């Protein structure tokens, strides 16, 4: 079978590892290679990991279990911050949110706005080491 294509806004389903709701801007990874009409299954991206997708609509595994996500390579995507950042800071994944990279950390996004912990800001892809 041919794998399904990832588009600008994908309908995704929480895999069995997700037990609590996930919010818009959280980084996730695919946990399957969807083919045909199969659902894209996602899991929360581990600390320091490279996200495949960013949630653009929250997922409640105790509800429908479905949400929406956009590719991390999208021109602009929402990020849910785990700490304060300035515009231009490189961001990495930590505890299911995005935080400022330290020196020598691998960054996966660049903040386009300043923000504080629990803010939802815009970011762009940036596969760079801080």
C-alpha positions in Angstrom: 0.0 0.0 0.0 1.0 3.6 -0.5 1.5 5.7 2.6 -0.9 8.6 3.0 0.5 12.1 2.3 1.0 14.6 5.1 -0.8 17.8 4.2 -1.0 21.3 5.6 -3.6 20.4 8.2 -3.9 16.6 9.0 -6.6 14.9 11.0 -4.6 12.9 13.6 -5.6 10.5 16.4 -3.9 10.0 19.7 -2.2 6.6 20.1 -2.4 4.6 23.3 0.5 6.4 25.0 -1.6 9.6 25.3 -3.8 9.6 28.3 -4.4 13.3 29.0 -5.5 16.1 26.6 -2.9 17.8 24.4 -3.2 21.4 23.4 -2.6 23.5 20.3 1.1 24.2 19.7 2.4 21.0 21.3 5.0 19.0 19.4 4.1 15.4 18.3 5.6 12.6 16.4 3.9 10.0 14.1 3.7 6.6 15.7 2.6 4.8 12.5 3.0 5.0 8.7 -0.7 5.5 7.7 -1.7 3.8 4.5 -5.0 4.0 2.6 -7.7 5.2 4.9 -5.8 4.6 8.2 -5.6 7.4 10.7 -2.3 9.1 11.4 -1.5 8.1 15.0 0.6 10.5 17.0 2.4 10.6 20.3 3.9 13.4 22.3 7.5 14.3 21.2 10.1 13.4 23.7 12.5 16.0 25.3 15.0 17.1 22.7 13.3 15.1 20.0 12.5 16.2 16.4 8.8 16.8 16.0 7.0 15.6 12.9 3.9 17.7 13.4 2.6 20.5 15.6 -1.0 20.3 17.0 -3.2 23.0 15.4 -6.3 21.7 17.2 -6.3 20.1 20.7 -6.8 16.4 21.3 -8.8 14.9 24.1 -8.1 11.1 24.2 -11.1 10.7 26.5 -13.4 12.4 24.0 -13.1 11.6 20.3 -9.3 11.3 20.4 -9.0 13.2 17.2 -7.4 16.6 16.5 -5.5 18.4 13.8 -1.8 18.9 13.2 0.4 20.7 10.7 3.9 19.7 9.5 6.9 21.1 11.4 8.2 22.3 8.0 5.2 24.6 7.6 6.0 28.3 7.0 4.5 29.3 10.3 3.1 27.2 13.1 1.9 27.7 16.7 4.1 26.8 19.6 3.1 26.4 23.2 5.9 27.8 25.4 7.3 26.2 28.5 9.3 29.3 29.4 10.1 32.9 28.3 11.6 33.4 24.9 12.5 36.5 22.7 11.8 36.8 19.0 14.5 35.0 17.1 15.3 32.5 19.8 15.9 28.9 18.7 13.4 26.5 20.4 13.6 22.8 21.4 11.1 20.4 22.9 11.0 20.0 26.7 8.1 18.4 28.7 5.7 18.6 25.8 6.3 22.3 25.2 8.8 24.6 23.5 11.7 26.2 25.4 14.7 28.3 24.4 17.8 26.4 23.4 21.0 26.5 25.4 24.3 26.7 23.7 25.0 23.6 21.6 21.3 22.4 21.8 19.6 21.3 18.6 16.8 23.7 17.8 13.8 22.7 15.7 12.0 26.1 15.5 12.6 29.8 15.8 10.3 32.1 17.7 8.8 34.8 15.6 7.4 36.7 18.7 8.4 37.1 22.3 6.4 35.2 24.9 6.3 33.8 28.4 5.5 30.3 29.8 2.1 28.9 28.6 1.9 31.5 25.8 0.9 30.4 22.3 3.1 32.2 19.8 4.1 31.8 16.1 7.3 30.1 15.1 9.0 29.0 11.9 11.1 25.9 11.2 14.8 26.2 12.0 16.9 23.0 12.1 19.9 24.6 13.7 22.3 24.2 16.6 22.2 27.1 19.0 
